[in-house]
Amino acid sequence: MGKYFGTDGIRGVAFEKLTAELAFKVGLAIGKVIQPKQIVIGTDTRQSNNMLAYSLASGAMSQGVDVLFAGVVSTPMIAYYSEMNQIIGVMITASHNPYYDNGIKIFDKGFKTVDELELKLEHIIDFGPFDVLEKWGSLNLTQDVEKLYIEFYEKLGLKPSKLSIIYDSAHGANYLIAKKLFDKYHPNALQINNQPDGLNINVDCGSTHMEMISEMVKSRKADIGFAFDGDADRCLVVNKKGELVDGDQMIYLFATHLKSKGELPKNHVVLTKMSNPGMLKKLKDNSISYSLTDVGDKYVFKEMNDHGYGLGGEASGHIILNHIMHSGDGLLSALYLLKIIEESGQSLETLLGDIQLYPLKMINIKNVDKGVLKRDSVNVLLEDVKKVLKDDYLLLVRPSGTEPLIRVTMSYQDEAVLNREINRIVELIKKEGSV
């Protein structure tokens, strides 16, 4: 990670780290380094969005770049428009983070920027030059991002579902477009958390707080529920019992469906090191191979792109259906899942089969020095834990790329062993890394 760019763009507290000055310099750097003729900017629903969007637009315009402003749209909408029109796309969002954070995601012709480009942008942000051109670019509002996105769905052959559906927009970026598309294809679906006020994005709702959609599905006796994150590139599901169906399980369902139709390239999927060992075993049982990348959808996509794979994603619900769209899209995942259910005539539960997910535990450790992970004592303990677990386990200890903390994630078939070993790790990190 660079000075500003983390695993998913630039992210931090708005008005503190993410200031109007920084956003202006990012826009200026885009103009100087990439030198595009035009960029498109979209936002989610945070109160700091317009400050950042118009400041970044001003920086780009100072370099003669024309700016299209799309307003509140989802991250996948910006990525799709950027790819289809071969221009730079910028999304102002902090995804699943609370309202006081915000972020800047940059798409280069539809694809997230690579490390090399981000370092060049960072150099300009820090050192300039900050000169502006005599003739500035223009700023125009556009509805074309939404129009193109709706046209995309018209080509998928979606049919109305007989299911009772509830979907949670997290007061976030897809609250407008999700309603338009669900109303069109599944008019009886119920939308919740669709009244953003700038402060309530992701608050006790959406894919980071599945309790609400779970209880709603059970109390209303619905068949299925979908929950999106703040910028709508992720989707998690609950079944009619209110039980979570995570991104790993959705990928398994998509993989087996595509394999049955002969449409899964190389019978292979791309997942991350966070994937549940029980689900990985089920993929192997179905003769579907997999590769595991570092956490972050850009690493998943790189693996897919480098080797010609068509399906990949993360347990968090960020899924790339590359045979349909090049980037992860929570709304697409939801509507595609409904399409599979309708076409197959089978229930979600039947399609998922008997996956035995292993117990999984994640502990966030705050107020510790991230450099503790380089200490010999920590690495020796981690190697010892791996020897205890032996085979079919998940162990991931990493600093967060978007928040000031260390995440320890473990999954193992024996829950008692899991709890004992993860507590050993957490206690040592707290002791050695206290600040």
C-alpha angles and dihedrals in degrees: 000000000000131000094276107010118076130176091301110027126283116331137171147110111321117241089016110055096000102053132162088254093055092046090050090051091049090054091046091049091051088054095048100040104034097024096203122180091219140012133189122218128197134174142201120227105279120130091239095055101097093046091056097037096052093041091053090045090053091052092051093044089053086066094051095263118146113227129210113198114204099180119210108006135136124266091246090055091056092044092050094047090046092052097043093049096035094232137123115276125198125193120194104210145115092209110210095001122109121273096263091064122071138174149194121233117188124202120196105207089331099317129099114257119265124236094256093056092044091055090053090051091048091053091057092044090056104033109018139171089226099186117136129216123251091235114052127204123252132257120218134170115234139196092184094096091062093040094054092046093053090049088055092060092048088068096055099076095234117181130198113271124232089212127105103243135191123184131189118211094186090227083282146122100307099047090108103037094041091057092049093051098040090047089052099046105019105024095173093059117116120227121206133184094029102135107089118189099178093261106055102064109133092355106150089327143077128045094324093057107040094166093087098052090042093055092043093053092049097044094048093039091234122170099228142000133205127200125192131196126238097279095031100235089119134059132183125188138213123201126224090279090056092250119148121255105192132198093270092056092046090052089050090052093047091045096052091045093051092043090054089056094044090245102115107102111235089346086269137129132193119227136162134252086260092069118123113255091221091059091046089054090052091052090053090049088057093049092250114138124208144191126212123221135184115280112279131081092240089063090048091051093047090054090048093047095045094053105028098250119159106203133045146133151128137284087245088074101261102136130174115208093188095181088065108024131008097225137050114272124178094199092051090050090053096047093042090052090052089049091055092048092051095045094046096044088220131119124251089249093053093048092052093051122188103328108168104207114201119235109273129196130185123188123190112211113203131191096030132122108256088213089074088085089071094058119111093229091059095045092048090053092048091053090049091051091051090054090053093050095043106174139011099021139126120223120167125164114177143144113254114254092208106032136043098255147082119247122211113193126181135170125184137155094239107064095195091056090044093055093046095050098042090051090053090055096045094048093051094047091050091049097045097037103042114139 
